[in-house]
Amino acid sequence: MSSTITCKQCGEQIEVSEALQGQIEAQVLAAEHQRHQAELDKLREESAAAAKAERVAADAFHAKQLAGAKDLLEREAAAELELAKKRLESESLGAQKKAAQQQELLITQLQTDAANDKESRTELEESNKQMRTQLTELMTSLRGEKKAREEAELEAAKKLAEEEGKIREDATKLADERQRLNIAAKEKTITDLQKALDDAQRKAAQGSQQMQGEIMELDLERSLGDAFRDDEFTPVAKGVNGADISQTVRSPRGIDCGVILWEIKRTKNWTDGWIPKLKADLRSAKANVPVIVTEAMPKQIDSDMGQLEGVWICKPGLALILATLLRKSLLDVNIQKALAENRGDKAESLYNFVTSHEFIQQIESMVETYQEMTLQVQKERVAYERMWSLREKQAQKLFMGTANIIGGMQGQIGQASMPRIKGLELDSGSDPVELTLL
């Protein structure tokens, strides 16, 4: 099945196969996917930059607003402190003037009464005591006023800090809420784009699944054709009942030895219905061996290749190995069949070969090779015999020289003084086979 496209330059109609059309669609979908991904990345970057800019602007606005509120609170607190200070100073000044007036009155009275008598002096002491008491009370009052002023200042500072914290908290909540809404809007846009991208990828996967199966089928057919050039391969068209590839095994002489049916499955899960369907195709095509090539193996087979219900099943990486084994089996069966059918002709051919000039020449060549090997062995035996004879004479000469030396020494110092040497004595039952010095 094919379709046509029109050239934009010359207007010519060009046929495009399904595999090429699928490849073009895959390339277009891949380009569209890249474009969507680039737009998504750009949108994410712009969203992050905008959020950052808004966050910086919000922080600056909040800082400015906080500074203004802080300045206002500081001015209000300073004014209140100044009023309290003036009020306390005025009250303190009035109390001091009043104390001074009282002190002057007392001194005048004391001076007036001092001239009278001792009783007046006693009253003066009592007045002085009262005056000291009043001065003590006045100092206590002044200290209380100072403490109250300090507490007022502390309360104003505390109030200023509380107001400042409240303003900062309100500004932070407002900025967080605004940023949260912006981020939610950006995330919704990103989610929509991601969903559209996922839909495009799913459509691309669904559209290219058939193309991937065809590519896998073409790749297996090409690999089998390169490995077995004597065989004939017939692909089954799409929409026609039957397996994907029919391989007719032929001997080097061109004799048909059998048919192998190949079914290619590119799915993630195994389906039990594949086996009955392939068996039906096997009977319809009158083939010999059914094979399913798939990545999803059945649970009954633990390895990457096996047989289930008379159907061979293997993974794509073992397809050539399985094809080699099945092809050899079909060739061996054909050879045995040919031998059984032509046994009488083979006996006559064997007789003609044995009585032929070629067979005689081969036998003569084997005999000549045997003779050359025998002659070489004889030459080696003669050489080794000469070497062994020479070494035996040298050993005999060494033995006789040693015996002469021992006999001369015994003649000089006496036989009784010499130790007994095994091999040089004439004891019965002893064989002079070795020379040993004891």
C-alpha positions as CSV (number, residue, x, y, z in Angstrom):
1,M,0.0,0.0,0.0
2,S,1.4,3.4,-1.0
3,S,0.3,7.0,-1.3
4,T,1.4,10.0,-3.4
5,I,2.6,13.5,-2.7
6,T,2.9,16.4,-5.0
7,C,6.2,18.2,-5.6
8,K,5.9,22.0,-5.0
9,Q,8.4,22.9,-7.7
10,C,7.4,20.7,-10.7
11,G,4.0,19.4,-9.7
12,E,4.9,15.8,-10.2
13,Q,3.1,13.0,-8.3
14,I,5.6,11.0,-6.2
15,E,4.7,7.6,-4.6
16,V,5.6,7.2,-0.9
17,S,5.5,3.8,0.8
18,E,3.9,3.3,4.2
19,A,7.3,2.8,5.8
20,L,8.7,6.1,4.3
21,Q,5.4,7.9,5.1
22,G,5.7,6.6,8.7
23,Q,9.3,7.8,8.9
24,I,8.2,11.3,7.6
25,E,5.3,11.4,10.1
26,A,7.7,10.3,12.9
27,Q,10.2,13.1,11.8
28,V,7.4,15.7,11.7
29,L,6.1,14.5,15.1
30,A,9.6,14.6,16.5
31,A,10.1,18.2,15.2
32,E,6.7,19.2,16.6
33,H,7.6,17.6,19.9
34,Q,10.9,19.6,20.0
35,R,9.0,22.8,19.2
36,H,6.5,22.1,22.0
37,Q,9.3,21.3,24.4
38,A,11.1,24.5,23.4
39,E,8.0,26.6,23.9
40,L,7.4,24.9,27.2
41,D,11.0,25.6,28.4
42,K,10.7,29.2,27.2
43,L,7.4,29.6,29.0
44,R,8.9,28.2,32.2
45,E,11.8,30.6,32.0
46,E,9.6,33.6,31.3
47,S,7.3,32.5,34.2
48,A,10.3,32.2,36.6
49,A,11.7,35.6,35.4
50,A,8.3,37.3,35.8
51,A,7.7,35.7,39.2
52,K,11.2,36.9,40.3
53,A,10.6,40.4,39.0
54,E,7.2,40.6,40.8
55,R,8.8,39.3,43.9
56,V,11.6,41.9,43.8
57,A,9.0,44.7,43.0
58,A,6.8,43.5,45.9
59,D,9.7,43.4,48.3
60,A,10.8,47.0,47.2
61,F,7.2,48.2,47.6
62,H,6.8,46.6,51.0
63,A,10.1,47.9,52.1
64,K,9.1,51.4,51.0
65,Q,5.7,51.1,52.7
66,L,7.3,49.7,55.8
67,A,9.9,52.6,55.9
68,G,7.1,55.2,55.6
69,A,5.0,53.5,58.3
70,K,8.0,53.3,60.5
71,D,8.9,56.9,60.0
72,L,5.3,58.0,60.8
73,L,5.3,55.9,64.0
74,E,8.7,57.2,65.0
75,R,7.4,60.8,64.5
76,E,4.2,60.1,66.5
77,A,6.2,58.5,69.3
78,A,8.7,61.3,69.4
79,A,5.9,63.8,69.6
80,E,4.2,61.9,72.5
81,L,7.6,61.6,74.3
82,E,8.2,65.3,73.9
83,L,4.8,66.2,75.3
84,A,5.3,63.8,78.2
85,K,8.7,65.2,78.8
86,K,7.5,68.8,78.8
87,R,4.6,67.9,81.1
88,L,6.9,66.1,83.5
89,E,9.4,69.0,83.4
90,S,6.6,71.5,84.1
91,E,5.3,69.5,87.0
92,S,8.8,69.0,88.3
93,L,9.6,72.7,88.0
94,G,6.3,73.6,89.8
95,A,7.1,71.1,92.6
96,Q,10.6,72.6,93.0
97,K,9.3,76.1,93.1
98,K,6.7,75.1,95.7
99,A,9.3,73.4,97.7
100,A,11.6,76.4,97.5
101,Q,8.8,78.7,98.6
102,Q,8.0,76.4,101.5
103,Q,11.7,76.2,102.4
104,E,12.0,80.0,102.4
105,L,8.9,80.4,104.5
106,L,10.2,77.9,107.0
107,I,13.7,79.5,107.1
108,T,12.1,82.9,107.7
109,Q,9.9,81.5,110.3
110,L,12.8,79.7,111.9
111,Q,14.9,82.8,111.9
112,T,12.0,84.9,113.4
113,D,11.5,82.3,116.1
114,A,15.2,81.6,116.8
115,A,15.5,84.8,118.8
116,N,12.7,83.9,121.2
117,D,13.8,80.9,123.3
118,K,14.8,77.4,123.5
119,E,11.3,76.3,122.9
120,S,11.4,78.1,119.6
121,R,14.6,76.1,118.8
122,T,12.8,72.9,119.5
123,E,10.0,73.9,117.2
124,L,12.7,74.8,114.6
125,E,14.2,71.3,114.8
126,E,10.8,69.9,114.4
127,S,10.2,72.1,111.4
128,N,13.5,71.1,110.0
129,K,12.5,67.5,110.4
130,Q,9.2,68.1,108.7
131,M,11.1,69.9,106.0
132,R,13.4,67.0,105.4
133,T,10.5,64.6,105.3
134,Q,8.8,66.8,102.7
135,L,12.1,67.0,100.7
136,T,12.3,63.2,100.8
137,E,8.7,62.9,99.6
138,L,9.5,65.4,96.9
139,M,12.5,63.4,95.7
140,T,10.5,60.2,95.8
141,S,7.8,61.9,93.7
142,L,10.5,63.1,91.2
143,R,11.9,59.6,90.9
144,G,8.4,58.2,90.3
145,E,7.8,60.7,87.6
146,K,11.2,59.8,85.9
147,K,10.3,56.1,86.1
148,A,6.9,56.8,84.6
149,R,8.5,58.8,81.8
150,E,10.9,55.9,81.0
151,E,8.0,53.4,81.1
152,A,6.1,55.7,78.7
153,E,9.1,55.8,76.3
154,L,9.4,52.0,76.6
155,E,5.7,51.5,75.9
156,A,5.9,53.8,72.9
157,A,8.9,51.8,71.5
158,K,7.1,48.6,72.1
159,K,4.0,49.9,70.3
160,L,6.1,51.1,67.4
161,A,7.7,47.6,67.1
162,E,4.3,45.9,67.2
163,E,2.9,48.2,64.5
164,E,6.0,47.7,62.4
165,G,5.7,43.8,62.7
166,K,2.0,43.9,61.8
167,I,2.7,46.1,58.7
168,R,5.5,43.7,57.6
169,E,3.3,40.6,58.2
170,D,0.4,42.2,56.2
171,A,2.7,43.1,53.3
172,T,4.3,39.7,53.3
173,K,0.9,37.9,53.2
174,L,-0.3,40.2,50.4
175,A,2.9,39.5,48.3
176,D,2.7,35.7,49.0
177,E,-1.0,35.6,48.0
178,R,-0.3,37.5,44.8
179,Q,2.7,35.3,44.0
180,R,0.7,32.2,44.7
181,L,-2.0,33.2,42.2
182,N,0.6,34.0,39.6
183,I,2.4,30.7,40.1
184,A,-0.9,28.8,40.0
185,A,-1.8,30.5,36.6
186,K,1.7,29.6,35.2
187,E,1.4,26.0,36.5
188,K,-2.0,25.6,34.8
189,T,-0.5,26.9,31.5
190,I,2.4,24.5,31.9
191,T,0.0,21.6,32.7
192,D,-2.1,22.3,29.6
193,L,1.0,22.4,27.4
194,Q,2.3,19.2,29.0
195,K,-1.1,17.5,28.4
196,A,-1.1,18.6,24.7
197,L,2.5,17.4,24.4
198,D,1.6,14.0,25.9
199,D,-1.4,13.7,23.5
200,A,0.9,14.4,20.6
201,Q,3.4,11.8,21.8
202,R,0.7,9.2,22.3
203,K,-0.7,9.8,18.8
204,A,2.8,9.6,17.4
205,A,3.4,6.3,19.2
206,Q,0.1,4.9,17.9
207,G,0.8,6.1,14.4
208,S,4.4,4.7,14.4
209,Q,3.7,1.3,16.0
210,Q,2.7,-0.2,12.6
211,M,5.8,1.5,11.0
212,Q,8.1,0.0,13.7
213,G,6.7,-3.5,13.1
214,E,7.3,-3.0,9.3
215,I,10.8,-1.8,10.0
216,M,11.5,-4.8,12.2
217,E,10.1,-7.1,9.5
218,L,12.2,-5.6,6.8
219,D,15.3,-5.7,9.0
220,L,14.8,-9.4,9.8
221,E,14.1,-10.2,6.1
222,R,17.3,-8.4,5.1
223,S,19.4,-10.2,7.8
224,L,18.1,-13.6,6.7
225,G,18.7,-12.8,3.0
226,D,22.3,-11.8,3.7
227,A,22.9,-14.9,5.8
228,F,21.3,-17.5,3.5
229,R,21.6,-16.3,-0.1
230,D,20.5,-19.7,-1.5
231,D,17.0,-19.4,0.1
232,E,14.0,-17.6,-1.2
233,F,12.1,-15.1,1.0
234,T,8.5,-14.0,0.3
235,P,7.1,-11.2,2.5
236,V,3.3,-11.3,3.1
237,A,1.5,-8.1,2.2
238,K,-0.5,-6.2,4.9
239,G,-4.1,-7.2,5.1
240,V,-3.5,-10.7,3.7
241,N,-3.9,-13.7,5.9
242,G,-0.6,-15.5,6.7
243,A,2.7,-15.0,8.5
244,D,5.0,-12.0,7.9
245,I,7.8,-13.8,6.1
246,S,7.9,-17.1,4.2
247,Q,11.5,-18.6,3.9
248,T,11.9,-21.4,1.4
249,V,15.1,-23.3,2.3
250,R,17.1,-24.5,-0.7
251,S,20.3,-26.6,-0.9
252,P,23.4,-25.4,-2.8
253,R,22.1,-27.3,-5.8
254,G,18.8,-25.4,-5.7
255,I,16.6,-28.2,-4.3
256,D,13.7,-27.1,-2.1
257,C,14.1,-28.6,1.4
258,G,11.3,-27.0,3.4
259,V,9.5,-23.7,4.4
260,I,9.9,-21.7,7.5
261,L,7.1,-19.2,8.5
262,W,8.3,-16.1,10.4
263,E,5.8,-14.0,12.5
264,I,7.1,-10.8,13.9
265,K,5.4,-9.2,17.0
266,R,6.5,-5.8,18.4
267,T,4.4,-5.5,21.5
268,K,5.0,-5.3,25.3
269,N,2.8,-8.3,26.3
270,W,2.5,-11.8,25.1
271,T,-0.8,-13.0,23.6
272,D,-1.7,-16.7,23.6
273,G,-3.8,-16.4,20.5
274,W,-0.7,-15.9,18.3
275,I,0.2,-19.7,18.4
276,P,-3.2,-21.0,17.0
277,K,-3.2,-18.3,14.3
278,L,0.3,-19.2,13.2
279,K,-0.5,-22.9,13.1
280,A,-3.5,-22.2,10.9
281,D,-1.2,-20.2,8.6
282,L,1.3,-23.1,8.6
283,R,-1.4,-25.5,7.4
284,S,-2.6,-23.1,4.8
285,A,0.9,-22.4,3.4
286,K,1.9,-26.2,3.7
287,A,5.0,-25.0,5.5
288,N,7.3,-27.1,7.8
289,V,8.4,-24.9,10.8
290,P,6.6,-21.9,12.5
291,V,8.6,-19.2,14.3
292,I,7.4,-16.2,16.3
293,V,10.0,-13.4,16.9
294,T,9.0,-11.2,19.9
295,E,10.4,-9.3,22.8
296,A,7.5,-10.4,25.1
297,M,8.2,-14.1,25.9
298,P,5.5,-16.4,27.3
299,K,5.6,-17.3,31.0
300,Q,6.2,-21.0,30.1
301,I,9.6,-20.2,28.6
302,D,12.3,-18.9,31.0
303,S,15.0,-18.3,28.4
304,D,15.2,-16.1,25.3
305,M,14.4,-19.0,23.0
306,G,12.2,-22.1,23.3
307,Q,9.4,-24.2,21.8
308,L,5.7,-24.0,22.9
309,E,3.0,-26.2,21.4
310,G,5.1,-27.0,18.4
311,V,5.9,-23.3,17.6
312,W,9.4,-21.9,18.0
313,I,9.6,-18.6,19.9
314,C,12.7,-16.4,20.3
315,K,13.8,-12.8,20.8
316,P,15.0,-10.7,17.8
317,G,18.7,-11.1,18.8
318,L,18.5,-14.9,18.4
319,A,16.5,-15.0,15.2
320,L,19.6,-15.7,13.0
321,I,20.9,-18.5,15.3
322,L,17.5,-20.2,15.4
323,A,17.2,-19.8,11.6
324,T,20.6,-21.5,11.2
325,L,19.6,-24.5,13.4
326,L,16.2,-24.9,11.7
327,R,17.7,-24.6,8.2
328,K,20.3,-27.3,9.0
329,S,17.7,-29.6,10.2
330,L,15.7,-29.2,7.0
331,L,18.8,-29.7,4.9
332,D,19.8,-32.9,6.8
333,V,16.3,-34.3,6.5
334,N,16.4,-33.7,2.7
335,I,19.9,-35.3,2.4
336,Q,18.7,-38.4,4.3
337,K,15.6,-38.6,2.1
338,A,17.8,-38.3,-1.0
339,L,20.1,-41.1,0.2
340,A,17.2,-43.4,0.9
341,E,15.7,-42.8,-2.5
342,N,19.0,-43.2,-4.5
343,R,20.7,-45.9,-2.5
344,G,21.0,-48.2,-5.6
345,D,22.5,-45.5,-7.7
346,K,25.0,-44.6,-5.0
347,A,26.3,-48.2,-4.9
348,E,27.0,-48.2,-8.6
349,S,28.6,-44.8,-8.4
350,L,30.8,-46.1,-5.6
351,Y,31.9,-49.1,-7.7
352,N,32.7,-46.8,-10.6
353,F,34.8,-44.5,-8.4
354,V,36.8,-47.4,-6.8
355,T,37.7,-48.7,-10.3
356,S,38.5,-45.3,-11.7
357,H,42.0,-44.0,-12.5
358,E,41.5,-41.1,-10.0
359,F,41.0,-43.6,-7.1
360,I,44.1,-45.6,-8.1
361,Q,46.2,-42.4,-8.2
362,Q,45.1,-41.5,-4.7
363,I,46.0,-44.9,-3.3
364,E,49.4,-44.8,-5.0
365,S,50.0,-41.4,-3.5
366,M,49.2,-42.8,0.0
367,V,51.6,-45.8,-0.6
368,E,54.4,-43.4,-1.6
369,T,53.8,-41.4,1.5
370,Y,54.0,-44.5,3.6
371,Q,57.3,-45.6,2.0
372,E,58.8,-42.1,2.6
373,M,57.8,-42.3,6.3
374,T,59.3,-45.8,6.6
375,L,62.6,-44.8,5.0
376,Q,62.8,-41.8,7.4
377,V,62.2,-44.1,10.4
378,Q,65.0,-46.5,9.3
379,K,67.4,-43.6,8.8
380,E,66.6,-42.3,12.3
381,R,67.0,-45.8,13.8
382,V,70.5,-46.2,12.2
383,A,71.6,-42.9,13.5
384,Y,70.4,-43.6,17.0
385,E,72.1,-47.1,16.9
386,R,75.4,-45.4,16.0
387,M,75.0,-43.0,18.9
388,W,74.1,-45.7,21.4
389,S,77.1,-47.9,20.4
390,L,79.5,-44.9,20.8
391,R,78.1,-44.1,24.2
392,E,78.3,-47.8,25.3
393,K,82.0,-48.0,24.3
394,Q,82.7,-44.8,26.2
395,A,81.0,-46.2,29.3
396,Q,82.9,-49.5,29.0
397,K,86.1,-47.6,28.8
398,L,85.3,-45.5,31.8
399,F,84.4,-48.7,33.8
400,M,87.6,-50.5,32.9
401,G,89.8,-47.4,33.7
402,T,88.1,-47.2,37.1
403,A,88.8,-51.0,37.8
404,N,92.5,-50.5,36.8
405,I,92.8,-47.6,39.2
406,I,91.3,-49.6,42.1
407,G,93.5,-52.6,41.4
408,G,96.6,-50.5,41.4
409,M,95.7,-48.9,44.7
410,Q,95.0,-52.3,46.3
411,G,98.4,-53.5,45.1
412,Q,100.1,-50.6,46.7
413,I,98.4,-50.5,50.1
414,G,97.0,-54.0,50.3
415,Q,93.5,-55.3,49.6
416,A,92.6,-55.5,53.3
417,S,93.2,-51.8,53.7
418,M,90.8,-50.9,50.8
419,P,87.1,-50.7,51.3
420,R,84.9,-53.2,49.5
421,I,83.6,-51.8,46.2
422,K,80.4,-53.3,44.9
423,G,80.6,-54.3,41.3
424,L,84.3,-55.0,41.3
425,E,84.1,-58.2,43.4
426,L,83.6,-61.8,42.3
427,D,81.0,-62.7,44.9
428,S,78.5,-65.3,43.8
429,G,75.1,-64.0,42.9
430,S,76.3,-60.4,42.3
431,D,76.2,-58.8,38.9
432,P,78.8,-56.1,38.2
433,V,76.2,-53.7,36.8
434,E,77.2,-50.5,38.6
435,L,80.1,-48.8,40.3
436,T,79.4,-47.5,43.8
437,L,82.1,-46.1,46.1
438,L,81.2,-46.8,49.8
